[in-house]
Amino acid sequence: MIDDQAFAQHRRLLFDVAYRMTGSVADAEDILQEAWLRCRDVGDQVANPRAYLVKTVTNLSLNQLTSARARRETYVGPWLPEPVLTAPDVGQEAEMAESISMAMLVVLETLTPTERAVFLLHDVFGYNHAEIASILDRSEVAVRQTAVRARAHVAARRPRFDVDQGVRREAVDRFRKACAGGDLNAMMELLAPEVICWSDGGGKVTAARRPLEGADNVARWLLGVFAKPETQNTRLVITEINGGPGILGLVNGQPAGAICFDFDGEWITGVRMQGNPDKLRGLAP
């Protein structure tokens, strides 16, 4: 049996694994709850609680991914991961910080569940191939082959993550002011010509049913959204979301949505808007 103290000691790691595996705060919390129940029922003494817990959470995440992909086939409009509030951590490894970015979570969605697990466990959490083989009950040779495929797939789609945080934050602040003031020229100065905007409303709030492309289309649509009467009471606050500066929308102090960004230098190349009320749990203060 694994006691409360051991589970609490590793809870942050377990959440980090489950969230990066599923892209969902709600699913990650459910997985941790199920893992805790299973670990309480273990009759034998567990020699390495951390290893046992990570194995349990990883395999529960694999099961969840399989069912989640079936549900997404009928999802209304673009699907985006659930955003989470984060805090700057200067000591955090680059791979760990990048892996929680909204852009990287979207890239991870293009991997098979097993590729995703192997990539995250090896490249982000630092497990060796033998340890991953034990976690996934696969041969070490198979894990190595999967790691090569996953790494090549991610490398071909990997978002840029080398823009200074200060430059990003300044651009996000200018974006916020342009939205609040309805300033088309200011917005056009920020958006790259080939910018893409994804908006996830889940069929429950206003959102574009398809990704919008091009600076003019994206700018006019964004300003149109923020000019609607129902958004007039939304307060736009700059905060750290998924490892980088983003915008949190608050209505009466409660999260109403979030915007994350992709950058190339000072240009905004991607705008990812999450407004689905079922996906705002990770934005609560």
C-alpha positions in Angstrom: 0.0 0.0 0.0 1.1 3.6 -0.8 0.2 6.0 2.0 -1.1 9.6 1.8 2.3 11.1 2.5 4.0 9.2 -0.4 1.2 10.1 -2.8 1.3 13.8 -1.8 5.1 13.8 -2.2 4.8 12.9 -5.8 1.5 14.5 -6.7 3.1 17.4 -8.7 5.1 15.0 -10.8 2.0 12.8 -11.4 -0.1 15.7 -12.4 2.6 17.0 -14.8 2.7 13.6 -16.5 -1.1 13.2 -16.7 -1.6 16.7 -18.0 1.0 16.5 -20.7 -0.3 13.1 -21.7 -3.9 14.2 -22.0 -3.9 18.0 -22.5 -6.8 18.2 -20.0 -6.8 19.4 -16.4 -10.1 17.6 -15.7 -8.8 14.3 -17.1 -5.5 14.7 -15.2 -7.3 15.2 -11.9 -9.5 12.2 -12.6 -6.5 10.1 -13.5 -4.8 11.0 -10.2 -7.9 10.1 -8.2 -8.1 6.7 -9.9 -4.4 6.2 -9.4 -4.7 7.0 -5.7 -7.6 4.5 -5.3 -5.6 1.8 -7.1 -2.5 2.4 -5.0 -4.5 2.2 -1.8 -5.6 -1.3 -2.8 -2.1 -2.6 -3.4 -1.7 -5.3 -0.8 2.1 -5.8 -1.1 4.7 -3.4 0.1 5.8 -1.2 -2.8 9.6 -0.9 -2.9 9.6 2.2 -5.1 6.4 4.3 -4.7 7.5 6.9 -7.2 8.1 4.4 -10.0 4.8 2.6 -9.2 2.8 5.8 -9.2 4.3 7.0 -12.5 3.6 3.7 -14.2 0.0 3.7 -12.9 -0.6 7.3 -14.1 1.0 6.7 -17.5 -1.1 3.7 -18.2 -4.3 5.3 -17.0 -3.4 8.3 -19.3 -3.0 5.9 -22.3 -6.4 4.5 -21.6 -7.9 8.0 -21.4 -6.2 9.1 -24.6 -7.8 6.3 -26.5 -11.4 7.2 -25.4 -10.7 10.9 -25.7 -9.7 10.6 -29.4 -13.0 8.9 -30.1 -14.9 11.8 -28.5 -13.0 14.4 -30.4 -14.3 13.0 -33.7 -17.6 14.7 -32.9 -16.2 17.8 -31.2 -17.7 21.1 -32.5 -15.0 23.3 -34.1 -11.3 23.2 -33.4 -10.2 21.3 -30.3 -7.5 22.9 -28.1 -6.0 21.6 -24.8 -7.1 23.0 -21.5 -5.0 26.0 -20.4 -3.4 26.2 -17.0 -2.0 29.1 -15.0 1.7 28.6 -14.4 4.4 30.5 -12.5 7.9 31.5 -13.8 10.5 29.0 -12.8 14.0 30.1 -13.8 15.5 26.8 -12.7 13.1 24.7 -14.8 14.7 22.7 -17.6 13.9 24.0 -21.1 12.3 20.7 -22.2 10.0 20.8 -19.2 9.0 24.4 -19.8 8.4 23.9 -23.5 6.4 20.7 -23.1 3.6 22.6 -21.3 3.3 25.3 -23.9 -0.1 25.2 -25.8 1.7 24.9 -29.1 3.7 21.8 -28.0 0.6 20.2 -26.5 -1.1 20.6 -29.9 2.0 18.9 -31.5 1.8 16.1 -29.0 -1.8 15.5 -30.1 -0.4 14.3 -33.5 1.5 11.4 -31.9 0.1 8.0 -31.2 -0.6 7.5 -27.5 2.4 5.3 -27.1 4.7 7.7 -28.9 3.4 10.5 -26.7 4.2 8.5 -23.6 7.7 7.5 -24.7 8.6 11.0 -25.9 7.4 12.7 -22.6 8.9 10.1 -20.3 12.3 10.2 -22.0 12.8 13.7 -23.4 10.8 15.7 -20.7 10.9 13.6 -17.5 14.3 12.0 -18.1 13.5 8.3 -17.8 15.9 6.0 -19.7 14.6 3.5 -22.3 14.9 0.5 -19.8 12.7 2.4 -17.3 10.2 3.3 -19.9 10.1 -0.3 -21.1 9.2 -1.3 -17.6 6.5 1.4 -17.3 4.8 0.4 -20.6 5.5 -3.4 -20.4 7.3 -3.3 -23.7 10.7 -4.4 -24.8 13.6 -1.9 -24.6 14.2 -2.3 -28.4 10.6 -1.3 -29.1 10.8 1.7 -26.8 14.0 2.9 -28.6 12.3 2.6 -32.0 9.2 4.4 -30.8 11.4 7.2 -29.3 13.1 7.7 -32.6 9.8 8.0 -34.5 8.3 10.3 -31.9 11.3 12.6 -31.7 11.5 12.9 -35.5 7.7 13.7 -35.7 8.0 16.4 -33.0 11.1 17.9 -34.5 9.3 18.4 -37.9 6.5 20.3 -36.2 8.2 21.8 -33.1 7.2 25.4 -32.4 9.8 28.0 -31.9 10.5 28.6 -28.2 13.4 31.0 -28.4 11.7 34.3 -28.1 12.7 36.4 -25.1 9.9 36.4 -22.5 10.1 40.2 -22.2 9.5 40.6 -25.9 6.6 38.2 -25.7 5.0 40.0 -22.8 5.3 43.4 -24.5 3.6 42.0 -27.6 0.9 40.4 -25.6 0.3 43.8 -23.8 0.0 45.5 -27.2 -2.4 42.8 -28.3 -4.5 43.3 -25.2 -4.7 47.1 -25.7 -5.6 46.6 -29.4 -8.5 44.3 -28.5 -9.7 46.6 -25.7 -9.5 49.7 -28.0 -10.7 48.1 -31.2 -7.5 49.3 -32.9 -7.2 47.5 -36.2 -3.9 49.2 -37.2 -2.3 48.3 -33.9 -3.4 44.7 -34.3 -2.1 44.4 -37.8 1.3 45.6 -36.7 1.5 42.6 -34.3 0.2 39.8 -36.5 2.4 38.0 -38.9 1.0 37.9 -42.5 0.5 34.1 -42.2 -0.9 34.2 -38.7 -3.5 31.4 -37.8 -6.1 31.8 -35.1 -7.8 28.8 -33.5 -10.8 29.3 -31.2 -12.3 26.5 -29.1 -15.9 27.1 -27.9 -16.9 23.5 -27.8 -20.2 24.5 -29.3 -21.1 26.3 -26.1 -19.8 29.8 -26.7 -19.1 31.9 -29.8 -16.1 30.6 -31.7 -14.9 30.2 -35.3 -15.8 26.7 -36.6 -12.5 26.5 -38.6 -9.0 28.0 -38.1 -8.8 31.6 -39.4 -5.7 32.4 -41.6 -4.1 35.7 -42.6 -3.5 38.9 -40.6 -6.5 40.8 -42.0 -9.0 38.0 -41.4 -7.7 37.2 -37.9 -7.5 40.9 -36.9 -11.0 41.7 -38.0 -12.5 38.6 -36.5 -10.8 39.2 -33.1 -11.9 42.8 -32.9 -15.4 41.8 -33.9 -15.4 39.3 -31.0 -14.3 41.9 -28.5 -16.8 44.5 -29.8 -19.8 42.2 -29.0 -22.0 43.3 -26.2 -21.5 40.1 -24.3 -17.8 40.7 -24.1 -17.9 44.3 -22.9 -17.7 43.3 -19.2 -14.7 41.0 -19.8 -11.5 42.2 -18.1 -8.4 41.2 -20.0 -5.4 40.4 -17.7 -1.9 39.5 -18.7 -0.6 36.5 -16.8 1.5 33.4 -17.3 -0.5 30.6 -19.0 1.1 27.3 -20.1 4.6 28.6 -19.5 4.4 31.9 -21.3 2.6 35.3 -21.2 -1.0 35.0 -22.2 -4.3 36.8 -21.6 -6.9 35.7 -19.0 -10.5 36.9 -19.5 -12.4 37.5 -16.3 -16.0 38.2 -15.8 -17.0 39.2 -12.3 -13.6 37.8 -11.1 -14.2 34.4 -12.7 -12.3 32.9 -15.7 -14.2 33.3 -18.9 -11.5 32.3 -21.4 -7.8 32.4 -22.2 -5.6 33.4 -25.1 -2.2 31.9 -25.8 0.3 32.9 -28.5 2.9 31.5 -30.9 5.7 33.8 -31.8 8.4 34.3 -34.4 10.5 37.2 -33.2 8.2 40.0 -32.4 5.5 38.7 -34.7 2.5 36.8 -33.4 2.2 33.7 -35.7 -0.5 31.9 -33.8 -3.5 32.8 -31.6 -5.1 30.1 -29.5 -8.4 31.1 -27.8 -10.0 28.8 -25.2 -13.6 29.8 -24.3 -15.2 26.4 -23.7 -16.6 26.7 -20.2 -15.8 23.0 -19.6 -12.1 23.7 -20.1 -11.4 26.6 -17.7 -10.7 24.6 -14.5 -7.0 25.2 -14.7 -7.5 29.0 -14.8 -9.0 29.4 -11.4 -6.6 31.4 -9.1 
